[in-house]
Structure formats: C-alpha cells, structure tokens
Amino acid sequence: MRLLNKLLVTGGLVVSTGPLCFMAAAQDYVDLEAEAAAREAAGMSAPQDPYGAQPAQAYPVTTYGVDSSAAGPAGSGAYSAAAPVAGAAAGSGGSGLGNLFLQVQQLQQEVMRLNGKVEEQAHELRQLKEQSLQRYMDLDKRLSEGGASTAPGGAATAAPAPAPAVPTADAAGSGGAEQPGEKAAYDAAYALVVGRQFDSAVQAFQQFLEDFPDGRYAPNAYYWLGELYLVVQPPALENARQAFALLVNQYPEHAKTADALYKLGKVQYMKGNREKARSYLDLVIQQYASSNPAVVKLARDFIADNNL
C-alpha cells in the first residue's frame, strides 16, 4: 500500500511539473523570436564575418595647420573616406572650366588679329585713294603752270605766266568765257581738294556749277566732282560716272577728257560691268595713243592687272 502511494505521488509530481516545463520551453522560444523581430525592426544586421569586407570608417580630423574645410560635416569631427571621390569630381569640373576659359582667350586673340588686319587694309586703301587723287592734282598743277594750252579756236598759245600757289584750271579751251567771280570760286573749291576736305569740296564744286554752268572752268569742276565722288565715304559710284560722262560728252576736246574717259572705265569696273569697263579703256587706247601716252599706259596697266 505504501508502495502504491509513493508511485501515485511520484506520478502526480511528474504530471504536475510537465506543463511547467513545456511552458518554460515555449517561453524561451517566444523570447528568441521576439528578440529577432526587434533586431530586424531596429535595423540591426546579423553578425558579420570579421575577415570579410569592412565599410569605410571615420577617423578623427587632423589638420596639421592646414585649412580644415576638407573635413567631414560640421560637428562630425571625422574625415570620411569618400571625400577624395568628391574632390576628384570637383577637380574634373575645374579642368573643364579651365579649357573653356582657354578657348575664349584664343577666340579673343583671333578676333583682335582679324580686326588689326581689317584696319591695316583700310589704311592701305585710304592711302591708295589719296595717292591716286594726288597724282591727278599734280597733273592739274603742271598743266596750269606751264606748257601749251588749247584756246577756244584750237590754236596753241604760249605758256601762261607762273600760276599762284593754288592752281587754277588747266587747259580750259572748250569751256565758255570766264565770268566775274568764277575764277575765285573755282580756286576756293580746289583749295578744299588740296586740303583733303573732300565733303566740303563736293559741295563747293556743286555750287560752282550752279553759279557758272557754262563757265570757263566748268569742265574742270565736273572732273573734280567725279574724282571726289570716288574718295568720299562711302564712294558714290553713280554720281562719279555721271560727272565724268558729262565732261566727256559736253567737252570732248578738253584736256581732261582723256582722264575722264579712263575714269569711266574704272568706275564701270568698280560697279561690276567688266565689258563696259574694257570698252572705255580700249577707247582711251585708240583715241589717245599719240596725244596722251600717260593715260594710255594707265588704261593698259589696268586691263592687265584686272584681266579684262
């Protein structure tokens, strides 16, 4: 009986403690699962391999007297290993800006070079125009100071007395009679040509032709108007053509007619009429081969130089 009682007591203890053990085991499982969930929610990763790849670490900032602007974010007190990458990117951008600045400098130098070349060519063109005008002024002065001049009747007369400082008209043979005040007006207009006051000279000769349309010096006024229209800025090619044509048509025997005919050829060339230019120059060569060899040479040289 006593043995039976002991067995029953022992069995009861086993039965009574069994659920407690099961509950303890279950409690351990629940705690582990909750802990794993908590770690996952907190962003904690699983233990890492100590021999695997390690992330970049932050180190305390040490400037050694150098500007600390290269350090990490303010207040971090650390220098990130990724900072050199950003610095390399910034250096690449700086190199691009440097190349762009160099290209801009090169373009500016090229523009300055071209501007200088244009100014040089413009200066040479002005010199050529002034030299051409000076050549005809010298011719006008030589004709007025000496040599035979053609009278209205066509007979040669003796050389006139030395001219004053400002030359007057050259051979005015086919012009009309000199009118009162005409010579003074012509000399005043011509003085403006000598003084390189071209715009004022144009106005003066225009006024002269209005006041003395049939005067002794009218042919010379037409000639100088044609010359002046070529040297004013911008050149008035059509006005020059008309002035030279009036001289050639109205005063075919005048001493300036050969020069005016040659100028008509040049004006037509400047206007792009090559055939008309050649016809005028050929006319100069045909009509003045013996009487005016200087103008004939100019016509031949112009034809050769411009492949007319």
C-alpha positions in Angstrom: 0.0 0.0 0.0 2.8 2.3 0.9 4.5 1.5 -2.3 1.4 2.3 -4.3 1.0 5.6 -2.5 4.6 6.5 -3.4 4.1 5.7 -7.0 1.0 7.8 -7.2 2.7 10.7 -5.5 5.7 10.4 -7.9 3.4 10.2 -10.9 1.4 13.2 -9.7 4.6 15.3 -9.4 5.6 14.3 -13.0 2.2 15.2 -14.3 2.1 18.5 -12.4 5.6 19.6 -13.4 5.3 18.6 -17.1 3.2 21.5 -18.2 5.5 23.9 -16.3 8.5 22.6 -18.3 6.6 22.9 -21.5 5.6 26.4 -20.7 9.2 27.3 -19.9 10.4 25.9 -23.2 7.7 27.8 -25.0 8.6 31.0 -23.2 12.2 30.6 -24.3 11.1 30.2 -27.9 8.8 33.2 -27.8 11.6 35.4 -26.3 14.0 34.4 -29.0 11.5 35.1 -31.8 10.6 38.5 -30.3 14.2 39.4 -29.9 14.9 38.5 -33.6 11.9 40.6 -34.7 13.1 43.5 -32.5 16.6 43.3 -34.0 15.2 43.3 -37.5 12.9 46.3 -36.8 15.8 48.2 -35.3 17.9 47.7 -38.5 20.4 45.5 -36.8 22.1 43.1 -39.1 23.4 39.7 -38.4 26.8 39.3 -37.0 29.4 40.0 -39.7 32.4 38.0 -40.7 35.4 39.6 -39.0 37.5 38.6 -42.0 35.1 39.9 -44.6 35.0 43.4 -46.4 34.6 46.2 -43.9 32.8 49.5 -44.6 34.7 52.8 -44.7 35.5 54.0 -41.3 35.6 57.6 -40.0 38.7 58.9 -38.3 39.3 62.0 -36.2 40.1 65.1 -38.1 43.8 66.1 -38.1 44.6 69.3 -40.0 48.2 69.8 -39.1 47.8 73.6 -39.6 46.0 73.1 -42.9 42.6 74.6 -43.6 40.0 72.2 -42.2 37.5 72.8 -44.9 38.2 69.4 -46.3 36.9 67.7 -43.2 33.6 66.0 -42.9 30.2 67.6 -42.0 30.3 70.3 -39.4 30.4 68.9 -35.9 31.2 65.4 -37.0 34.9 65.6 -36.1 35.7 63.0 -38.7 37.0 62.8 -42.2 35.1 60.5 -44.5 37.0 58.1 -46.8 34.5 59.1 -49.5 35.7 62.8 -49.5 38.5 62.2 -52.1 35.9 61.0 -54.6 34.0 64.3 -54.3 37.3 66.2 -54.6 38.2 64.3 -57.8 34.8 65.2 -59.3 35.3 68.9 -58.4 38.8 68.7 -59.9 37.3 67.4 -63.2 34.8 70.3 -63.3 37.6 72.8 -62.7 39.6 71.3 -65.6 36.6 71.7 -67.9 36.2 75.4 -66.9 39.9 75.9 -67.5 39.7 74.5 -71.0 36.6 76.7 -71.7 38.5 79.8 -70.5 41.5 79.0 -72.7 39.2 78.6 -75.8 37.6 82.0 -75.0 41.1 83.6 -74.8 42.1 82.0 -78.1 38.9 83.4 -79.8 39.5 86.8 -78.4 43.1 86.8 -79.8 41.8 85.7 -83.2 39.2 88.5 -83.3 41.9 91.0 -82.3 44.1 89.7 -85.1 41.4 90.0 -87.7 40.4 93.5 -86.5 44.0 94.5 -86.9 44.2 93.1 -90.4 41.0 94.9 -91.4 42.3 98.2 -90.1 45.6 97.7 -91.9 43.8 97.0 -95.2 41.5 100.0 -94.7 44.5 102.2 -94.1 46.2 100.9 -97.3 43.0 101.6 -99.2 42.9 105.1 -98.0 46.5 105.6 -98.9 45.9 104.3 -102.4 42.9 106.7 -102.9 44.9 109.6 -101.7 47.8 108.7 -103.9 45.6 108.5 -106.9 44.0 111.9 -106.1 47.4 113.4 -105.5 48.6 112.1 -108.9 45.8 113.9 -110.7 46.2 117.1 -108.6 49.9 117.1 -109.7 48.9 116.7 -113.3 46.4 119.5 -112.9 49.0 121.8 -111.4 51.6 121.0 -114.1 49.1 121.8 -116.9 48.1 125.1 -115.2 51.7 126.2 -114.5 53.3 125.6 -117.9 53.1 124.1 -121.3 50.9 124.9 -124.3 47.2 125.2 -123.7 44.4 125.0 -126.2 42.5 128.1 -126.9 38.8 128.0 -127.9 39.7 128.1 -131.5 42.0 125.2 -131.2 45.3 127.0 -131.8 48.2 126.5 -129.5 49.1 129.5 -127.4 52.3 130.4 -125.4 52.7 129.1 -121.9 51.0 131.3 -119.4 52.7 133.1 -116.6 53.5 131.1 -113.4 50.3 130.3 -111.6 49.6 131.3 -108.0 50.1 128.9 -105.1 46.6 127.5 -105.6 46.4 126.2 -109.2 43.6 127.3 -111.4 42.0 125.4 -114.3 44.2 123.5 -116.7 43.6 123.8 -120.4 40.1 125.4 -120.5 40.0 125.6 -124.3 36.5 124.2 -124.8 34.9 126.0 -121.8 33.0 129.2 -122.1 34.2 132.7 -121.4 35.3 133.4 -117.9 32.7 135.1 -115.8 33.1 137.6 -113.0 33.9 135.8 -109.8 34.3 132.5 -111.5 38.0 132.1 -111.0 37.8 132.9 -107.3 35.0 130.4 -106.7 36.9 127.7 -108.6 40.2 128.3 -106.7 38.3 128.2 -103.4 36.8 124.8 -104.2 40.1 123.5 -105.5 41.8 124.6 -102.3 39.4 122.3 -100.4 40.6 119.4 -102.5 44.2 120.2 -101.7 43.3 120.4 -98.0 41.7 116.9 -98.2 38.3 118.4 -97.1 36.6 116.2 -99.6 33.0 116.5 -98.4 33.2 120.3 -98.4 34.9 120.3 -101.8 32.0 118.3 -103.2 29.6 121.0 -102.0 31.8 123.8 -103.3 32.0 122.3 -106.8 28.3 121.6 -106.9 27.7 125.2 -106.0 30.2 126.4 -108.6 28.4 124.5 -111.4 25.1 126.0 -110.3 26.6 129.5 -110.4 28.7 129.1 -113.5 27.2 126.2 -115.6 28.8 127.4 -118.8 31.8 129.0 -117.3 35.4 128.6 -118.4 36.2 126.2 -115.5 33.0 124.1 -115.7 34.8 121.1 -117.3 37.4 121.1 -114.5 34.6 121.2 -112.0 32.9 118.2 -113.5 36.2 116.3 -113.4 37.0 117.1 -109.8 33.4 116.2 -108.8 33.9 112.8 -110.4 37.2 112.3 -108.5 35.7 113.4 -105.2 32.8 111.1 -105.5 35.3 108.2 -105.6 37.1 109.2 -102.5 34.2 110.2 -100.2 32.9 107.6 -97.8 31.0 105.7 -98.9 32.0 106.2 -102.6 29.2 107.5 -104.8 30.0 105.5 -108.0 26.9 106.5 -110.0 27.5 110.2 -109.2 31.1 109.8 -110.3 30.0 108.2 -113.5 27.6 111.0 -114.3 30.2 113.7 -113.7 32.8 112.0 -115.9 30.2 111.3 -118.6 29.1 115.0 -118.6 32.7 116.1 -119.1 33.3 113.6 -122.0 30.1 114.3 -123.8 29.9 118.1 -123.4 33.6 118.9 -123.7 35.2 116.2 -125.9 38.2 118.4 -126.8 39.1 119.4 -123.2 42.4 118.4 -121.8 40.7 116.4 -119.0 38.6 114.3 -121.4 41.1 111.5 -121.7 41.4 111.2 -117.9 37.7 111.3 -117.6 37.3 108.5 -120.2 39.8 106.4 -118.3 38.0 107.1 -115.1 34.7 105.9 -116.7 36.4 102.6 -117.4 37.5 102.3 -113.8 34.0 103.2 -112.4 32.3 100.6 -114.6 34.8 98.0 -113.3 34.0 99.0 -109.7 30.3 98.7 -110.5 30.9 95.2 -111.8 30.4 96.0 -115.5 33.6 94.4 -116.9 32.6 94.6 -120.6 31.8 98.3 -120.4 35.0 98.9 -118.5 37.0 97.3 -121.2 35.2 99.2 -123.9 36.0 102.6 -122.3 39.7 101.6 -121.7 40.0 100.4 -125.3 38.6 103.8 -126.4 41.3 105.6 -124.4 44.0 103.5 -126.1 42.6 104.1 -129.6 41.9 107.8 -129.3 44.9 109.0 -127.2 47.7 106.6 -128.3 49.8 109.6 -129.5 48.3 112.6 -127.8 48.2 111.3 -124.2 50.6 108.3 -123.7 50.5 108.6 -119.9 46.7 107.9 -119.8 47.1 105.2 -122.4 49.6 103.5 -120.2 47.2 103.7 -117.2 44.5 102.1 -119.3 46.7 99.2 -120.5 48.0 98.6 -117.0 44.5 98.5 -115.6 43.4 96.0 -118.3 46.4 93.7 -117.5 46.1 94.0 -113.7 42.4 93.1 -113.7 42.4 90.5 -116.6 39.9 92.5 -118.6 
